Amino acid sequence: MTLLANPFRKTALALATAAAASLTFSVQAAEVEVLHWWTSGGEARAANVLKELMEAEGYGWEDFAVAGGGGETAMTVLKSRAMSGNPPSAAQIKGPEIQEWGELGLLGELDEVAEAEGWDELLPPTVADVMRHNGSYVAVPVNVHRVNWLWANPQVLAAAGVEMPTTLDELFAAGEAIREAGYIPLAHGGQAWQDATVFESVLLASGGTEFYQQALVELDPEALGSERMIEALETFKRLRELMDADMSGRDWNIATSMVIEGSAGMQLMGDWAKGEFTAAGLTAGEEYLCAAAPGTQDAFTFNIDSLAMFRVEGEEREAQQALARLVLEPTFQEAFNLAKGSIPARPDLDMSGFDVCAQQSMDDFQRTAEEGGLVPSMAHGMAVRADVQGAIFDVVTNYFNSRDMAAEEAARRMVNAAQAAL
Ligand code: GAL
């Protein structure tokens, strides 16, 4: 008689296996699955802060990282997961898109945590509003990124004999000098969202905050088709002269590494780029420089990363609520934002441990909020719904890469893009 043919032996084995399984099950921590696109060196360090804090509280972390700057790929993957009825516990969803997911009835509420932790008092009302759907909190903000920044390598600037440019004219002049000194003036990655990131800073500089608001937030057809828009588009396209021939498809963090290594002088990018300088061990204000994108000193294009919570049950919900609580606690806000390059989402934290760029960001955030220069970033999903944003991206990137499309034509297409989406 073989062992397996023995029915008693078989039963005993089965029971032992089942007992072991249930034991594993009972000691296994409740887990959260979190979708995000924080995959560059600096971003991964930042995401790890949250994973470690969750694990320290006894919860499991399943990382659902989808590479691709700006998050377009992550959003596509999220849609297919949600459509198959299996969304993650939480996902990085921002701005008006939170409302779109809320309208689908897929988000779970966080009101108990919000009340226990006093979120209403903690968060600026403009931030809190974005996190609520039908009056309930459904998302929690992790940070505030500023998009209109210029980054530079001081050694390259010195070699070219130029200072940090403060106007668009100075930017072009500095770029020329950097090119003559043998470096790439402006590191850029030719991807639609990066083109749009640069474009909105140029539009802000050449048209001003009010115009930015009318065109890219209110989608006013007159502003979109105006002379000012045409001018902004032309200036934007001229920036190609400062970029290199290999930019097509390049990831943003590779462009940042060109500034870090000193093959390029400058980059126009949001302050997630600072996460890369920090991860490389460089000191802000000394080994790398930051300044408001030329001509945008009085404005702040904000981009608030947030984790929206899906409707989940049981232990997963318990872990999800813990995640939401941790995100707004000072420990996370400080450690995450130091690594990510952003500033905390709650304004009450001590900024003395942050670098000079983050301190400037916090000051400028508060100053522009008072003076009226605080505007939502179109390129980073804070200003308009995803379909309109996609249509604007198409116009911007097609125009930027076209040999023969006139700025007038691009402006006309911009008007159509906004109208088609209404
Ligand atoms: C932004 C996002 C940032 C950063 C960046 C590059 O949209 O808010 O957190 O990840 O894209 O991927």
Residues whose N, C-alpha, C, O or C-beta is under 5 A from the ligand:
A	BS01	GAL	W37 G68 G69 G70 G71 W272 N303 D305 H380
